Amino acid sequence: MSDYSYIIYDVQDRTATITINREEVYNALNADAKYEIVKAIRAANKDSEVRSIILTAKGKAFCTGQDLNDRSVQAGEKPVDLGNTLETEWNPLVQSIRNSKKIVIGAINGVSAGAGLSVALACDYIVAAPGIRFISGFSKLGLAPDAGSSFTFTRALGQKRTLDFFLFNEPLSSEDLAEAGLINFVAAELIEKANEVSAKINAMAPSCVELIKKNIQLAAESTFKESINNEIYAQRFLGNSEDYKEGLSAFFEKRAPNFKGN
């Protein structure tokens, strides 16, 4: 019996694939669905056999944000605390992706909207199907963008274009986001491309992958001086690893390295 009701979790060839499985509501997430994704990411990080994670969804949508049928977000006689929903549900989900020691590959199969944008763009490496629409939708509900999307889009698109996107809700396409550097690849054979990327990552030294991810995140949000200090720490740590010795041996012996994660 599966431990999950709203997602499918599968591990093959050192890759954990997490598939959002709420087609009937275009993969909008209620509280339990968010918790299940976080649980699955944590399980993948604890599994020594897993080297990378793919996050995708079934059906026509990747994630359309908050399930508005969830009573916790419905406006009634008493004011609703959407800040609490962010603090306890959406932000922990986005942070679980960003904080994952293993690379999370987003395979964006369909429309992403609302906080679903933040989930999609929190992934470390993103492959999207052609012509996928990325839609804000917040202002239509009288809300502001959340779960980190203000930061992500402003860094990539600049203030003016981001303001236009969040105010007027005109969709951006996969191709638009690829041009802006927000996604890596537009690929018709989506899952095949995601698995191709994961296979390359799975062959690498795990600590190397982890620290490259961490240092790039820190570099995006810190000063140059802080960034080079982080690089010193990472290189000192990795230089003392068995995987570095293996990498050197493989280089001189002209063969593919066999990294074991130590």
C-alpha positions as CSV (number, residue, x, y, z in Angstrom):
1,M,0.0,0.0,0.0
2,S,1.4,3.4,-1.0
3,D,2.4,5.9,1.7
4,Y,1.0,8.7,-0.6
5,S,-2.5,9.7,-1.7
6,Y,-1.8,12.7,-3.8
7,I,1.5,11.9,-5.4
8,I,3.3,8.9,-7.0
9,Y,6.8,8.2,-5.7
10,D,9.1,5.9,-7.6
11,V,12.8,5.1,-7.6
12,Q,14.6,3.7,-10.6
13,D,18.2,3.8,-11.7
14,R,19.2,6.0,-8.7
15,T,16.5,8.6,-9.6
16,A,13.5,9.3,-7.4
17,T,10.5,10.6,-9.5
18,I,7.8,12.5,-7.7
19,T,4.6,12.9,-9.7
20,I,1.8,15.1,-8.6
21,N,-1.4,13.2,-9.1
22,R,-4.4,15.5,-8.8
23,E,-5.5,15.7,-12.4
24,E,-9.1,16.3,-11.4
25,V,-8.1,19.8,-10.0
26,Y,-5.3,20.5,-12.5
27,N,-2.8,19.5,-9.8
28,A,-3.8,22.3,-7.4
29,L,-2.4,21.5,-4.0
30,N,-4.2,21.2,-0.7
31,A,-2.3,21.0,2.6
32,D,-1.9,17.2,2.5
33,A,-0.6,17.2,-1.1
34,K,2.1,19.8,-0.1
35,Y,3.1,17.7,2.9
36,E,3.4,14.6,0.8
37,I,5.8,16.3,-1.7
38,V,8.0,17.5,1.2
39,K,7.9,14.0,2.7
40,A,8.9,12.4,-0.6
41,I,11.8,14.9,-1.1
42,R,13.0,14.1,2.4
43,A,12.8,10.4,1.8
44,A,14.8,10.8,-1.4
45,N,17.5,12.7,0.4
46,K,17.7,10.0,3.1
47,D,18.0,7.2,0.6
48,S,21.7,6.6,-0.2
49,E,20.8,4.9,-3.4
50,V,19.1,8.0,-4.8
51,R,21.4,10.5,-6.6
52,S,18.8,12.9,-8.1
53,I,15.1,13.7,-8.0
54,I,12.6,14.5,-10.8
55,L,9.5,16.5,-9.9
56,T,6.6,16.3,-12.5
57,A,2.9,15.8,-12.7
58,K,0.2,13.9,-14.5
59,G,-2.3,15.4,-16.9
60,K,-2.5,18.8,-18.6
61,A,-1.1,20.9,-15.7
62,F,2.1,20.8,-13.6
63,C,0.6,22.8,-10.7
64,T,-2.0,25.5,-10.6
65,G,-1.2,26.6,-7.1
66,Q,-3.5,26.6,-4.1
67,D,-6.6,24.3,-4.1
68,L,-9.2,26.9,-3.4
69,N,-11.6,24.2,-2.2
70,D,-9.3,23.9,0.9
71,R,-11.3,25.4,3.7
72,S,-8.2,26.9,5.3
73,V,-8.0,29.5,2.5
74,Q,-11.7,30.3,2.0
75,A,-12.8,33.8,2.9
76,G,-15.8,33.8,5.2
77,E,-17.2,35.9,8.0
78,K,-13.8,35.7,9.8
79,P,-10.7,37.0,8.0
80,V,-8.5,34.2,6.6
81,D,-4.8,34.1,7.5
82,L,-3.1,33.4,4.1
83,G,0.2,34.3,5.8
84,N,-0.2,31.2,7.9
85,T,-0.8,29.1,4.8
86,L,2.5,30.4,3.4
87,E,4.4,29.9,6.6
88,T,3.2,26.4,7.3
89,E,2.6,24.9,3.8
90,W,3.9,26.7,0.7
91,N,7.2,28.1,2.0
92,P,8.2,24.8,3.6
93,L,7.5,23.1,0.2
94,V,9.5,25.5,-1.8
95,Q,12.3,25.4,0.8
96,S,12.4,21.6,0.7
97,I,13.2,21.8,-3.0
98,R,15.8,24.5,-2.5
99,N,17.4,22.8,0.5
100,S,17.5,19.3,-1.0
101,K,21.0,18.1,-1.0
102,K,20.2,16.2,-4.2
103,I,19.4,18.1,-7.5
104,V,15.7,18.4,-8.1
105,I,14.9,18.4,-11.8
106,G,11.6,20.0,-12.7
107,A,9.9,18.2,-15.7
108,I,7.2,20.8,-16.3
109,N,4.5,19.0,-18.3
110,G,1.8,21.6,-18.3
111,V,0.5,24.9,-17.1
112,S,2.0,26.4,-14.0
113,A,0.0,29.1,-12.1
114,G,-0.1,30.9,-8.8
115,A,2.1,29.4,-6.2
116,G,2.7,26.6,-8.7
117,L,5.1,29.0,-10.4
118,S,7.2,29.0,-7.2
119,V,7.2,25.2,-7.0
120,A,8.3,24.9,-10.6
121,L,11.0,27.5,-10.5
122,A,12.4,26.3,-7.1
123,C,13.7,23.3,-9.0
124,D,17.4,23.3,-9.6
125,Y,17.3,22.2,-13.2
126,I,14.1,22.7,-15.3
127,V,13.0,21.1,-18.5
128,A,9.6,22.2,-19.9
129,A,7.5,21.0,-22.7
130,P,7.1,23.4,-25.7
131,G,4.5,26.1,-25.4
132,I,3.7,25.6,-21.7
133,R,2.0,28.6,-20.1
134,F,3.3,30.2,-16.9
135,I,0.5,32.4,-15.4
136,S,0.5,34.6,-12.3
137,G,-3.2,35.0,-11.5
138,F,-2.7,36.5,-8.1
139,S,-4.1,40.0,-8.9
140,K,-7.3,38.4,-10.3
141,L,-7.9,37.3,-6.7
142,G,-6.8,40.5,-5.1
143,L,-3.6,39.0,-3.9
144,A,0.2,39.5,-4.4
145,P,2.7,36.9,-5.7
146,D,4.1,34.7,-2.9
147,A,6.2,31.6,-2.0
148,G,9.3,33.3,-3.4
149,S,8.1,34.2,-6.9
150,S,8.6,38.0,-6.4
151,F,12.3,37.3,-5.8
152,T,12.8,34.7,-8.6
153,F,11.1,36.7,-11.3
154,T,12.6,40.1,-10.4
155,R,16.1,38.6,-10.5
156,A,15.5,37.1,-13.9
157,L,13.2,39.6,-15.7
158,G,13.9,42.9,-13.9
159,Q,11.5,45.1,-12.1
160,K,9.5,46.5,-15.1
161,R,8.8,43.2,-16.8
162,T,8.0,41.4,-13.6
163,L,5.6,44.2,-12.6
164,D,3.8,43.7,-16.0
165,F,3.7,39.9,-15.5
166,F,2.2,40.0,-12.0
167,L,-0.2,42.9,-12.6
168,F,-1.8,41.9,-15.9
169,N,-1.5,38.1,-15.9
170,E,-0.4,37.7,-19.5
171,P,1.1,34.2,-19.7
172,L,4.8,33.7,-20.4
173,S,5.7,30.6,-22.4
174,S,8.4,27.9,-21.9
175,E,10.3,29.6,-24.6
176,D,10.0,33.0,-22.9
177,L,11.4,31.6,-19.7
178,A,14.2,29.7,-21.4
179,E,15.2,33.0,-23.0
180,A,15.2,34.7,-19.6
181,G,17.4,32.0,-18.1
182,L,14.6,30.7,-15.8
183,I,14.5,27.2,-17.3
184,N,17.2,25.1,-18.9
185,F,15.6,23.2,-21.8
186,V,12.4,23.2,-23.8
187,A,12.0,19.5,-24.9
188,A,9.1,17.7,-26.6
189,E,10.3,14.4,-25.1
190,L,10.0,15.8,-21.6
191,I,10.5,12.8,-19.3
192,E,13.2,11.3,-21.6
193,K,15.1,14.6,-21.4
194,A,14.7,14.8,-17.6
195,N,15.9,11.2,-17.3
196,E,18.9,12.0,-19.5
197,V,19.9,14.9,-17.2
198,S,19.4,12.8,-14.1
199,A,21.5,10.0,-15.5
200,K,24.4,12.4,-16.0
201,I,24.0,13.8,-12.5
202,N,23.8,10.3,-11.0
203,A,27.2,9.5,-12.5
204,M,28.8,12.4,-10.6
205,A,30.3,12.6,-7.2
206,P,27.3,13.4,-4.8
207,S,29.2,15.8,-2.6
208,C,30.4,17.7,-5.6
209,V,26.9,18.0,-6.9
210,E,25.6,19.1,-3.5
211,L,28.2,21.8,-3.0
212,I,27.9,23.2,-6.6
213,K,24.2,23.6,-6.0
214,K,24.7,25.2,-2.6
215,N,27.4,27.6,-3.8
216,I,25.4,28.8,-6.8
217,Q,22.4,29.5,-4.6
218,L,24.6,31.4,-2.2
219,A,26.3,33.3,-5.0
220,A,23.0,34.5,-6.3
221,E,22.1,36.0,-2.9
222,S,25.5,37.2,-1.5
223,T,28.5,39.4,-2.2
224,F,31.5,38.4,-4.3
225,K,33.6,38.2,-1.2
226,E,31.1,35.8,0.5
227,S,30.9,33.8,-2.6
228,I,34.7,33.2,-3.0
229,N,34.9,32.3,0.7
230,N,32.2,29.6,0.2
231,E,34.2,28.3,-2.7
232,I,37.3,27.9,-0.5
233,Y,35.3,25.9,2.0
234,A,33.8,23.6,-0.7
235,Q,37.1,23.0,-2.5
236,R,38.9,22.2,0.8
237,F,36.2,19.7,1.7
238,L,36.0,18.0,-1.7
239,G,39.8,17.9,-2.1
240,N,39.9,15.6,0.9
241,S,37.3,13.2,-0.4
242,E,37.8,9.7,-1.8
243,D,35.8,10.7,-4.9
244,Y,38.4,13.3,-5.7
245,K,41.1,10.6,-5.6
246,E,38.9,8.5,-7.9
247,G,38.4,11.4,-10.3
248,L,42.1,12.0,-10.6
249,S,42.9,8.3,-11.1
250,A,40.2,8.1,-13.8
251,F,41.6,11.2,-15.5
252,F,45.1,9.8,-15.7
253,E,43.9,6.3,-16.6
254,K,41.6,7.7,-19.3
255,R,38.5,6.0,-18.1
256,A,35.1,7.0,-16.7
257,P,35.2,7.7,-12.9
258,N,33.2,5.5,-10.5
259,F,32.1,7.9,-7.8
260,K,30.8,6.3,-4.6
261,G,29.8,9.3,-2.5
262,N,32.6,9.4,0.0
